[in-house]
Every structure is written in C-alpha cells, then in structure tokens.
Amino acid sequence: MGIFDSIARGFGSLRSLSDAELEEEREALRLQYVDCGDDIARADRLYNELHRYDEEMTRRANEAYERENPDATTRHREHGWYLPNDD
C-alpha cells in the first residue's frame, strides 16, 4: 500500500482494500450493526457505512462484468424494461 492509498483510506476511500479485506470489514460492521441494540444513532451510522461498502462491492462487480463482457448490451423489451411480451 502506497502513501496515496493510506491517505485515501484515511479520508474514507475503500478502493485500496482487496476484495477479501472489503468483505471481512463489511462482515465486522454488519455484526456491530446487529449488536447495537437500542442505540439508534450508532445503528444509523453503521447502516450508512454498510451501504458504502455495498456500493463499493457493486462497483467492483460491475467493472469485472464489463471487463469480461465488453460487447454486452442492455436488453429492452417492447413494453418496457422488465415487462413480459405476452399480450
């Protein structure tokens, strides 16, 4: 980890973490969230942090998919994105 990675990590960036580290830290946060009990402020803070981790994991998954499938296109149905064509 270089100097810029450690600075970015200090400001809250999750990009410098490996996938395994990201999953481990997210699981630790999830367990803290489950155990926070009646402390609503702490639960709210942990909930937002969990979503930050989820967004980073989703970003990485989307980038991996785009690398593996460079010519992929979004399918659009006649009646909408997710509606069936069985009129």
SVG drawing of the C-alpha trace seen along z (x, -y; Angstrom):
<svg xmlns="http://www.w3.org/2000/svg" viewBox="-53 -12 57 26">
<polyline fill="none" stroke="black" stroke-width="0.4" points="0.0,0.0 1.5,-3.3 1.3,-6.7 -1.6,-7.8 -3.6,-4.7 -3.1,-5.3 -4.1,-8.9 -7.2,-7.9 -8.0,-5.3 -7.8,-8.0 -10.4,-10.0 -12.7,-7.0 -11.9,-5.5 -12.5,-1.8 -10.7,-1.4 -7.4,-0.5 -8.8,2.6 -8.6,6.0 -11.9,7.9 -11.2,10.2 -10.4,7.3 -13.5,5.5 -15.7,8.5 -14.1,9.0 -14.6,5.4 -18.2,5.4 -19.0,8.5 -17.4,6.9 -19.6,3.8 -22.7,6.0 -22.1,7.8 -21.7,4.5 -25.0,3.3 -26.8,6.4 -25.5,6.0 -26.1,2.2 -29.5,2.8 -31.3,-0.4 -28.6,-2.8 -30.4,-4.3 -27.6,-6.9 -25.0,-4.2 -27.3,-1.9 -27.9,-4.7 -24.2,-5.4 -23.4,-1.7 -26.3,-1.3 -24.9,-4.1 -21.4,-2.6 -22.7,0.8 -24.3,-0.9 -20.9,-2.5 -19.3,1.0 -22.2,2.4 -21.7,-0.4 -18.0,0.4 -18.6,4.1 -21.3,3.4 -18.9,1.1 -16.2,3.7 -18.6,6.4 -19.9,4.2 -16.3,3.3 -15.4,7.1 -18.5,7.8 -17.7,5.1 -14.2,6.4 -15.4,10.0 -18.2,8.9 -17.1,5.8 -19.8,6.1 -22.8,6.7 -25.9,4.6 -28.9,4.0 -32.0,5.8 -35.0,3.7 -38.4,5.3 -41.1,3.9 -43.3,2.9 -40.7,1.8 -37.5,3.0 -39.0,5.7 -42.4,6.3 -43.3,9.5 -44.2,9.6 -47.2,11.9 -50.1,9.6"/>
</svg>
